[in-house]
């Protein structure tokens, strides 16, 4: 009843106006109020343009007196889209110079005739239902040229075209005609203006609350109730838009009732949900029933006007709000009191509206405040959320003050702790720097040790290489000594021809001694270069000669340690390779390391072959090849190969598969770094021994740029 009355007043605002100044056209003071043309109308269902003629006799027509003019219900049901003609004779003694105007509201289309002349066509009237065009002028002002003290005939050709949905509605159908002066029409009744403006005000309030609480949610996403209330306020604003659209549109707003019903239901249920959340109440049986009714409410809007069924949902929400608030008085007294007070005011207001309509109370223009009554629940929520926000802000401010006080009290302690920490950091930093220096020194020592280890590998080979020139020096020295003795004897005999021959032989021997001495010097010089601590400079180097030299040195070095060791040495050098710029001692160290590893691998497999009794021939090969802008060096062996599980680790520092004392684990790591420093690459390919296969082995591949 409450909502029905409210929404009826909204959708038929001019009817409300008639209630506030309900005077017939004949009795109204048209300069101060609207007069409704409602009495003594003659009507007939059918269509004949002659019926607009003032001379036509309508004595046999039926009569009706009503603000809303249409065919009676019994005829309307049988002639839903039939045209009805309405005629009335008017005579007024209105003498003001003010022009008269019409204001018409209708639920169909009409043509207005005065003394047989068409003065207004509102929509399109037709006997064909599909050709009818609905048009409702609403608050538009229409000219009405009545002549004072002259009887005139007003005829209306009307066809009803109310919306098909919902099937059952409280909205009145028909056409209502009001008359006033032009001056008064521009100064509508103040209560009506307040009523209309009220809906614009509550729309603004709803939109403002939506923006405000949505902003609260964005800043404080943990407070999700702000989001729910923002959505509730949005639906409230959309409800007001739908209502105003229905009131002020000229055409049929087909889904106006449907949308208004959905928006007001969503607003009410979300508002109730917010109240549950604020009061920390579980969504019990009553809320679930209301929610189910809200869901069933949506399809019912196609059958029954929301003005009839929304009051039921609204009353349930209102009374459940009061129930939950009453139950929360002990746990959240302030919130419960706010909702109880606003809920009580809401109930008392609507009771006053009903009593006023039933003439039990006399409160002038109480209906004007109906729009603001819709704000009771939203305002209670906004008030509590604002109060809660203020409490939280105050609590946060108090905590900030406590933190500041605590900061001041503990400031000295923190300063002392900072000083202590700074001292500890300095001490720890000094320890770390010392440890780092030790690590660097140890690293340098390890690298030098690896260099010296490789030098040790060279020692036996160098000794073998240097032995040959030394043997020549010794032999030619002994021969020269014997020749000098013979020369002394020849001098004593004055045999100068023999002396000259002996001098020639001695000179030849000395040249050979010099040659082999320089050869020994070159071998020693190479050893000294290899043992340098500082990195050398790049210089043009014969790669083939370098590889051949270090292959021979590595082999003889291992032979010196193990006389039983023997291996086939295979070389395949690309003679087209010219000198390329490298650091010879560094590259020699790499080749020596790869050769040493290769000889170690074939020696290990040779020992294994002897234990297991299968034939095996140790083979180590080195090859060079020119490939575009790079020189390729391959060092290969037919040893046992490298297991796949450790293949990715072989270039890591300190990783070795050799027994303790036989390797530092730095050889391949340093070799990788040396080749990388030359802008080259070092890769490995391997086939692991499966027991007795001769195809196993390892190939190390070096690519160096030509420069």
ZADOPA-427075 format. One line per field, with one value per residue (C-alpha): x negated, y, z negated; residue in three letters. Coordinates in steps of 0.25 Angstrom, whole numbers. Layout:
u <- (X:...) .
v <- (Y:...) .
w <- (Z:...) .
resn <- (ala:...) .
END
This chain:
u <- (0:-11:-20:-7:-3:-17:-19:-5:-8:-21:-15:-3:-8:3:13:6:8:22:23:16:25:36:46:54:53:66:62:47:40:32:22:18:21:23:37:40:50:57:72:83:75:83:75:77:68:66:60:67:61:75:75:66:77:83:97:96:107:100:113:113:98:95:90:78:72:57:44:38:47:48:58:64:56:67:66:51:48:56:50:36:31:44:46:55:60:63:71:74:80:72:76:68:69:54:51:36:27:18:18:23:15:17:8:12:7:11:8:10:12:23:28:34:45:51:64:60:46:34:25:16:11:4:-1:5:20:23:33:21:14:0:2:5:-7:-7:-9:-8:-10:-12:-16:-15:-6:4:12:27:34:47:56:63:78:79:83:73:72:59:58:47:44:36:30:24:9:4:-8:-5:-14:-12:1:6:3:9:6:19:22:29:27:28:30:27:28:21:16:2:-2:2:-4:-18:-16:-12:-8:-19:-17:-17:-30:-36:-31:-37:-50:-51:-54:-65:-71:-70:-76:-88:-89:-89:-100:-108:-108:-112:-124:-128:-127:-133:-145:-146:-146:-158:-166:-162:-159:-159:-146:-137:-124:-127:-127:-113:-108:-113:-106:-93:-94:-96:-84:-76:-80:-77:-63:-61:-65:-56:-44:-47:-48:-35:-28:-34:-36:-26:-27:-24:-36:-34:-43:-41:-34:-43:-56:-50:-46:-59:-67:-59:-60:-75:-76:-68:-74:-89:-85:-80:-93:-101:-94:-96:-111:-112:-105:-113:-101:-100:-92:-81:-68:-60:-71:-71:-56:-56:-67:-59:-47:-56:-60:-46:-42:-49:-40:-28:-30:-25:-12:-10:-14:-25:-16:-8:-19:-31:-24:-24:-39:-42:-33:-41:-54:-50:-45:-57:-66:-58:-59:-74:-77:-69:-77:-90:-87:-97:-108:-108:-99:-102:-100:-87:-82:-84:-77:-66:-64:-64:-55:-45:-44:-42:-30:-24:-25:-18:-7:-5:-4:7:14:14:20:31:34:29:19:19:5:4:-5:-11:-12:-23:-33:-31:-44:-52:-46:-53:-66:-64:-71:-82:-85:-85:-96:-104:-103:-108:-119:-123:-123:-131:-141:-142:-145:-155:-162:-162:-168:-178:-182:-183:-192:-201:-202:-206:-216:-222:-223:-229:-239:-243:-244:-253:-260:-273:-272:-271:-283:-291:-287:-291:-305:-307:-302:-311:-323:-319:-317:-331:-337:-330:-334:-348:-348:-341:-351:-363:-356:-354:-369:-372:-363:-370:-383:-380:-373:-386:-394:-385:-386:-401:-402:-394:-404:-415:-408:-408:-423:-425:-419:-429:-441:-443:-440:-449:-460:-459:-459:-471:-479:-481:-488:-496:-501:-506:-513:-520:-524:-529:-536:-544:-547:-552:-560:-567:-569:-576:-586:-589:-591:-601:-609:-608:-613:-625:-628:-626:-616:-607:-599:-594:-592:-583:-574:-573:-569:-558:-552:-552:-545:-535:-533:-531:-521:-513:-515:-509:-497:-493:-496:-486:-476:-477:-476:-463:-457:-461:-455:-442:-441:-444:-432:-423:-426:-423:-413:-408:-400:-408:-405:-399:-409:-408:-410:-411:-400:-404:-418:-413:-404:-415:-424:-415:-410:-425:-428:-415:-418:-433:-429:-420:-430:-440:-431:-426:-436:-425:-416:-414:-404:-402:-404:-396:-397:-389:-393:-387:-399:-390:-389:-398:-403:-391:-392:-392:-399:-408:-411:-396:-391:-403:-398:-384:-390:-399:-387:-379:-390:-393:-379:-378:-391:-385:-372:-379:-388:-377:-370:-382:-384:-369:-371:-383:-374:-362:-370:-366:-374:-376:-385:-387:-385:-386:-384:-385:-380:-378:-369:-365:-350:-346:-350:-354:-365:-361:-370:-365:-372:-366:-368:-362:-362:-349:-342:-335:-322:-310:-307:-319:-321:-314:-324:-337:-340:-336:-348:-354:-346:-354:-353:-367:-372:-376:-390:-389:-381:-376:-363:-368:-374:-361:-355:-368:-368:-354:-357:-369:-362:-350:-360:-365:-350:-350:-342:-346:-336:-336:-331:-331:-327:-327:-333:-322:-332:-341:-337:-348:-340:-340:-348:-348:-351:-354:-351:-357:-353:-361:-359:-369:-375) .
v <- (0:9:8:7:20:26:21:24:39:39:33:41:54:62:53:57:72:69:64:77:86:76:86:84:93:100:103:106:119:117:128:121:106:95:92:77:75:63:65:62:55:48:36:25:14:15:24:35:49:55:53:65:74:83:81:66:60:52:51:36:34:29:39:39:48:45:51:39:38:25:14:7:-6:-15:-9:-7:-21:-25:-13:-12:-4:2:16:24:38:48:60:72:86:97:111:120:134:135:150:151:154:142:131:118:105:90:80:66:53:40:25:25:34:45:56:69:76:90:93:83:88:79:87:76:62:55:42:34:29:17:6:-3:-7:-7:7:13:22:25:39:46:61:60:75:81:93:92:104:104:116:117:129:135:134:125:111:102:87:80:66:56:44:35:20:14:8:5:-4:-19:-22:-24:-30:-25:-10:1:11:18:17:27:42:54:69:81:95:108:121:122:130:120:108:114:115:100:98:99:85:79:85:81:67:67:73:64:52:60:63:48:44:53:48:34:37:44:33:23:31:34:20:14:23:18:4:7:14:3:-10:-18:-11:-18:-13:0:-6:-13:0:7:-3:-1:14:12:3:14:25:16:14:28:30:19:26:40:34:27:40:50:42:44:30:17:13:-2:-7:5:-3:-15:-7:1:-12:-19:-6:-4:-19:-19:-7:-12:-26:-20:-10:-21:-29:-17:-16:-31:-29:-17:-23:-36:-45:-58:-58:-67:-73:-59:-53:-65:-65:-50:-53:-64:-55:-45:-55:-59:-45:-42:-51:-47:-32:-37:-40:-31:-17:-14:-4:-16:-26:-17:-12:-27:-28:-14:-17:-30:-23:-12:-21:-30:-18:-15:-29:-31:-17:-21:-34:-26:-16:-23:-26:-13:-3:10:3:-4:9:17:6:5:20:22:9:14:28:21:13:25:33:23:20:36:35:24:31:44:37:31:45:40:51:65:68:77:73:61:54:64:58:44:44:48:36:27:32:27:13:18:30:21:13:25:31:18:16:30:28:16:22:34:24:16:29:34:20:21:35:31:19:29:38:25:22:36:35:22:27:38:29:19:29:29:14:13:22:14:1:8:12:-2:-8:2:-3:-17:-15:-8:-20:-30:-22:-22:-37:-40:-31:-39:-52:-47:-43:-57:-63:-55:-59:-73:-72:-66:-77:-88:-82:-81:-95:-100:-93:-99:-113:-112:-107:-120:-128:-121:-123:-138:-134:-122:-131:-141:-129:-122:-135:-137:-123:-126:-139:-132:-121:-132:-140:-128:-123:-136:-137:-122:-125:-137:-128:-118:-128:-133:-118:-116:-128:-123:-109:-116:-123:-110:-117:-104:-111:-121:-109:-102:-115:-117:-102:-104:-116:-109:-97:-107:-114:-100:-96:-109:-107:-93:-98:-108:-98:-88:-100:-103:-88:-87:-99:-92:-79:-86:-92:-78:-72:-83:-80:-65:-60:-48:-50:-48:-40:-46:-48:-56:-70:-83:-91:-104:-103:-100:-112:-121:-116:-118:-131:-136:-130:-136:-149:-150:-144:-156:-166:-160:-164:-177:-184:-195:-184:-184:-178:-175:-160:-155:-141:-135:-120:-111:-105:-93:-87:-75:-69:-64:-54:-61:-61:-73:-77:-77:-85:-94:-97:-100:-110:-116:-118:-124:-133:-137:-141:-149:-157:-159:-164:-174:-179:-182:-189:-197:-201:-206:-214:-221:-224:-229:-236:-229:-223:-208:-198:-184:-173:-158:-149:-134:-127:-112:-107:-94:-91:-77:-67:-77:-87:-101:-109:-123:-131:-146:-159:-173:-174:-177:-164:-155:-160:-151:-149:-140:-135:-121:-120:-122:-107:-103:-99:-110:-121:-133:-148:-151:-157:-148:-142:-144:-132:-118:-117:-104:-109:-109:-97:-88:-94:-90:-76:-74:-78:-69:-57:-60:-58:-73:-85:-98:-110:-125:-137:-151:-165:-173:-187:-197:-208:-213:-203:-197:-185:-178:-166:-151:-139:-125:-115:-101:-89:-77:-65:-61:-48) .
w <- (0:-4:9:17:13:14:28:33:29:36:49:49:43:49:42:29:34:36:21:16:25:29:36:48:60:57:43:44:43:55:51:38:41:52:55:59:70:64:64:74:85:96:102:112:117:132:142:150:153:153:138:137:143:133:140:138:129:118:109:111:106:92:81:72:62:58:58:67:79:87:90:78:74:79:93:92:90:103:111:106:117:122:124:115:117:105:107:97:99:92:88:79:74:73:76:74:85:81:91:87:89:88:81:85:80:87:89:103:115:118:127:120:128:124:131:142:144:141:131:126:131:120:126:137:136:144:145:148:135:142:147:134:129:114:109:95:95:80:76:90:91:102:107:104:111:104:106:93:91:104:104:112:114:110:116:114:123:114:115:103:105:91:90:91:79:67:69:56:52:43:53:58:73:81:84:74:79:70:73:67:71:78:66:56:64:62:47:43:29:19:13:26:30:16:19:33:29:17:27:34:20:16:29:26:12:17:28:18:8:19:23:9:3:16:14:-1:5:14:3:-7:1:-12:-16:-5:-12:-5:8:5:1:13:22:13:15:30:32:24:33:45:39:38:53:57:50:55:69:68:63:73:86:97:103:96:87:90:79:69:59:60:59:47:40:42:37:25:21:23:15:3:3:4:-7:-16:-13:-17:-30:-33:-31:-39:-51:-49:-47:-40:-27:-34:-29:-28:-19:-10:-9:-5:5:11:12:18:29:31:32:45:54:47:52:66:60:48:47:37:31:26:22:18:5:0:2:-4:-16:-18:-17:-26:-37:-36:-38:-51:-55:-53:-59:-71:-73:-72:-83:-92:-82:-74:-81:-73:-60:-64:-70:-57:-49:-59:-59:-44:-42:-52:-45:-32:-38:-45:-32:-24:-35:-34:-19:-20:-31:-24:-11:-20:-26:-40:-40:-34:-31:-19:-7:-15:-1:3:-6:-1:8:-4:-12:-2:-7:-22:-20:-11:-20:-32:-25:-21:-35:-41:-31:-33:-48:-46:-37:-47:-58:-50:-46:-61:-65:-54:-59:-73:-69:-61:-73:-81:-71:-71:-86:-86:-75:-84:-96:-89:-80:-89:-90:-75:-73:-82:-75:-61:-67:-72:-58:-51:-59:-56:-42:-41:-48:-40:-27:-31:-34:-20:-13:-20:-16:-2:-1:-6:4:15:10:10:23:29:22:28:42:40:35:47:56:48:49:64:64:56:67:77:68:73:87:87:80:92:102:96:95:110:111:99:104:117:109:100:112:121:108:106:121:121:109:116:128:120:115:129:133:122:127:141:137:129:142:150:159:162:172:162:152:162:165:150:148:159:152:138:144:150:137:129:139:136:121:123:131:121:110:116:118:103:100:108:100:87:92:96:82:76:84:79:65:66:55:63:76:88:101:113:124:138:135:143:138:145:139:125:125:130:119:108:113:112:99:92:98:94:80:78:83:73:62:67:76:80:86:101:110:125:128:140:145:157:159:169:175:181:167:166:153:144:132:119:105:108:94:90:103:100:86:92:102:92:82:93:97:83:80:93:90:76:81:91:80:71:82:85:71:71:84:77:65:73:84:97:108:108:115:109:119:117:129:131:143:149:159:165:165:170:160:150:147:142:133:129:118:118:110:110:95:87:90:80:73:76:62:60:74:70:58:65:67:53:44:35:41:45:46:44:30:19:22:37:41:35:44:49:63:71:64:67:81:83:78:87:99:96:94:108:113:116:111:105:106:103:110:103:105:91:91:90:86:98:109:117:121:108:106:104:114:109:120:120:129:130:138:149:146) .
resn <- (unk:unk:unk:unk:unk:unk:unk:unk:unk:unk:unk:unk:unk:unk:unk:unk:unk:unk:unk:unk:unk:unk:unk:unk:unk:unk:unk:unk:unk:unk:unk:unk:unk:unk:unk:unk:unk:unk:unk:unk:unk:unk:unk:unk:unk:unk:unk:unk:unk:unk:unk:unk:unk:unk:unk:unk:unk:unk:unk:unk:unk:unk:unk:unk:unk:unk:unk:unk:unk:unk:unk:unk:unk:unk:unk:unk:unk:unk:unk:unk:unk:unk:unk:unk:unk:unk:unk:unk:unk:unk:unk:unk:unk:unk:unk:unk:unk:unk:unk:unk:unk:unk:unk:unk:unk:unk:unk:unk:unk:unk:unk:unk:unk:unk:unk:unk:unk:unk:unk:unk:unk:unk:unk:unk:unk:unk:unk:unk:unk:unk:unk:unk:unk:unk:unk:unk:unk:unk:unk:unk:unk:unk:unk:unk:unk:unk:unk:unk:unk:unk:unk:unk:unk:unk:unk:unk:unk:unk:unk:unk:unk:unk:unk:unk:unk:unk:unk:unk:unk:unk:unk:unk:unk:unk:unk:unk:unk:unk:unk:unk:unk:unk:unk:unk:unk:unk:unk:unk:unk:unk:unk:unk:unk:unk:unk:unk:unk:unk:unk:unk:unk:unk:unk:unk:unk:unk:unk:unk:unk:unk:unk:unk:unk:unk:unk:unk:unk:unk:unk:unk:unk:unk:unk:unk:unk:unk:unk:unk:unk:unk:unk:unk:unk:unk:unk:unk:unk:unk:unk:unk:unk:unk:unk:unk:unk:unk:unk:unk:unk:unk:unk:unk:unk:unk:unk:unk:unk:unk:unk:unk:unk:unk:unk:unk:unk:unk:unk:unk:unk:unk:unk:unk:unk:unk:unk:unk:unk:unk:unk:unk:unk:unk:unk:unk:unk:unk:unk:unk:unk:unk:unk:unk:unk:unk:unk:unk:unk:unk:unk:unk:unk:unk:unk:unk:unk:unk:unk:unk:unk:unk:unk:unk:unk:unk:unk:unk:unk:unk:unk:unk:unk:unk:unk:unk:unk:unk:unk:unk:unk:unk:unk:unk:unk:unk:unk:unk:unk:unk:unk:unk:unk:unk:unk:unk:unk:unk:unk:unk:unk:unk:unk:unk:unk:unk:unk:unk:unk:unk:unk:unk:unk:unk:unk:unk:unk:unk:unk:unk:unk:unk:unk:unk:unk:unk:unk:unk:unk:unk:unk:unk:unk:unk:unk:unk:unk:unk:unk:unk:unk:unk:unk:unk:unk:unk:unk:unk:unk:unk:unk:unk:unk:unk:unk:unk:unk:unk:unk:unk:unk:unk:unk:unk:unk:unk:unk:unk:unk:unk:unk:unk:unk:unk:unk:unk:unk:unk:unk:unk:unk:unk:unk:unk:unk:unk:unk:unk:unk:unk:unk:unk:unk:unk:unk:unk:unk:unk:unk:unk:unk:unk:unk:unk:unk:unk:unk:unk:unk:unk:unk:unk:unk:unk:unk:unk:unk:unk:unk:unk:unk:unk:unk:unk:unk:unk:unk:unk:unk:unk:unk:unk:unk:unk:unk:unk:unk:unk:unk:unk:unk:unk:unk:unk:unk:unk:unk:unk:unk:unk:unk:unk:unk:unk:unk:unk:unk:unk:unk:unk:unk:unk:unk:unk:unk:unk:unk:unk:unk:unk:unk:unk:unk:unk:unk:unk:unk:unk:unk:unk:unk:unk:unk:unk:unk:unk:unk:unk:unk:unk:unk:unk:unk:unk:unk:unk:unk:unk:unk:unk:unk:unk:unk:unk:unk:unk:unk:unk:unk:unk:unk:unk:unk:unk:unk:unk:unk:unk:unk:unk:unk:unk:unk:unk:unk:unk:unk:unk:unk:unk:unk:unk:unk:unk:unk:unk:unk:unk:unk:unk:unk:unk:unk:unk:unk:unk:unk:unk:unk:unk:unk:unk:unk:unk:unk:unk:unk:unk:unk:unk:unk:unk:unk:unk:unk:unk:unk:unk:unk:unk:unk:unk:unk:unk:unk:unk:unk:unk:unk:unk:unk:unk:unk:unk:unk:unk:unk:unk:unk:unk:unk:unk:unk:unk:unk:unk:unk:unk:unk:unk:unk:unk:unk:unk:unk:unk:unk:unk:unk:unk:unk:unk:unk:unk:unk:unk:unk:unk:unk:unk:unk:unk:unk:unk:unk:unk:unk:unk:unk:unk:unk:unk:unk:unk:unk:unk:unk:unk:unk:unk:unk:unk:unk:unk:unk:unk:unk:unk:unk:unk:unk:unk:unk:unk:unk:unk:unk:unk:unk) .
END
